């Protein structure tokens, strides 16, 4: 029987540290979409070049989250998580000092490297702090990210209103990361019960062929693809219809819908078949986006888009839970592969949709999210059929 002996205070302290980092990194990530009009105004770049913000932000992240997650059974966890927080802190400050657009993109890569180091190890650590509670703890982790992400555009609006300078927003968040970095240095981490199996190539190939893992890969790519488009382009899209402030506020409310969505999903994950739960969510997303972009307009359309965030929010952690259940002691590699799929979607879809916006219009690009939602439903139907065989 598994011997779990970490003290409650130790477990709670590390959980809180992880959730605070995830909260702040979610906020900083969502500044990208909220500040796109400011980047365009400062650096004089086109929509196509603005579309590079998302892939550059995830380039460094993809590299380190994959390497850290795959090697989770070999690494000194605390040391790598501290290095990750320090890199994020430095990268956030440097973004505020960016003299040219290319420097901004470079510092986005740097910050992504640090975020990936931390995020490649945080879920595996939670998995071992709370054994067997994948659905609930992963959704709580995701809810912490959603709270931070929802606050990011709101804080950006507030600081822009006070200073009229987007650089100040990054300085503000850089300052918030400093005490977290210092606190982690003083916090002990007992990893004696960190029961992560050391990964081999054969084990990686074996888990990658499982039906649940393949379904997780495909589902995450399409679901995060829709999210990435909204994260990056929703404020820009709505700014053309209403105002810049309205666009940022709408993104905050879109992300705020993630919080109840993930909390409720975490509760349902303990009581419902995970593949059924994610399929129902995806059907609801498809209906809402179809109504929003083809049958309504104005504030009603905005309300439907915001409501879609409720269901979009829980698909990633639920799919990850579905995959992790197949091999709990390989949670690091499974988390790394899931985060890599997420990063690929975050990198690919925003610039592609930026090109569509450039050659057609942002309205046409946003309507194509319905195609992705239909593809997601189709994949999940196939997954359910395969699992039933």
Phi, psi and omega in degrees: 000142184294130180263108182247110191237010179292138180292153181301318182295320178297314180296315181295320180299314180290324177298316179297317178300316180297314182294324178294315178299315181297320177302309183292320180292327175296318179297313182294322178299318184282353172294334184302309180291320183296330185256007179306313179300326178290320176298317181297319180293319183287316188257351176064047183250159181278173177299323179299317178289326175299329179296344178284345182301314183294310180294325178291327178293335182253355181298304179295321179302314182300316182298309187282325179294325179290312181295315181294318181293316180294331181259017186304326180285352184249345194265150167285103193301308184301314183301316181290325178292322177296314178303319179300314181295320180296316179297318178298318180299311180296315181298323180294316177298316183297327177301323178293338180265002186306119180278332181222166184297322180297325178292320177302315180295320179297317181288333172298319177297315180300312180298323178297324178301315180292318179298320181295322177301313181290312186287341175289344184241345187290316178292317175304322178294315177299322180301324181272338173284329182231071186299135175082356184254049185302308186300312185287313185289325178291324178288326175294318176302314180292327178293324176297317177299317183295320177299315177296316181298321179293326182284334185304303179298325179296313178296321177301314178301315183297312182290322176297323178294328182275324188243340185055036183216112183293337180296327180298330180298316179291324176297320179301311182288328175300318178297322181293330179286337185300307180297329177295318178300314182294321182293320181296329178299326185266354185268125177282147177228115177272109181254019180296335179255018179280086189272062179263123180292136176289131190276140171241165180299321180295319178295319179297316179296321183295313182290330182291342180270351182295144181302316181298321181290317178297318177296321177300313180304304185295317181296318180295318182300314182285319180295313179291332174301314177297315179301315183299321179296316179292318179303318187273316193252346182300313177299320180296315179299311183286333177297328178286339181262319184245264179207167179300314180299320179295320180298316179293320179295321179297319178298321177299316180289326174302314180286331177296328177296341177295328187295301177297327179300315182284326178293316179293319179296322177299323177290315181292330182298335178277350187237347188232152173300128187294321181292326176292318181299315183289329177292316179298318176303316185290324175297318179296319178301314182299316180296313183297315182289326176297314178296319184294318188260347183239339187235356179222173177207175176064217185294329179294319177299316178299317181300319179293321177297315180297321180294329180297334177300330179301315182273323177303326187300321191267351183294318181298304181296330180289317176296321178295319177298319179300317179289319183294327180300337181288328182210079186302328182274005170243033184297329178298304177299320180295317177299318180297317180294320178295316180293328177292318175301318178298315181295322177299317179296318179295331181277322189274311190291316180301314179292325177298316180287336172293320176296318178298318179296323180293316186273335179241271175193162178294330179295317178297317181300316182293326179296332182289350174297334178295323178299317178296320180296319177296320177297322179297315179299316181299317179297319183287329174295315178298319179300315180298320180295316180297318182291334180279344183290000000 
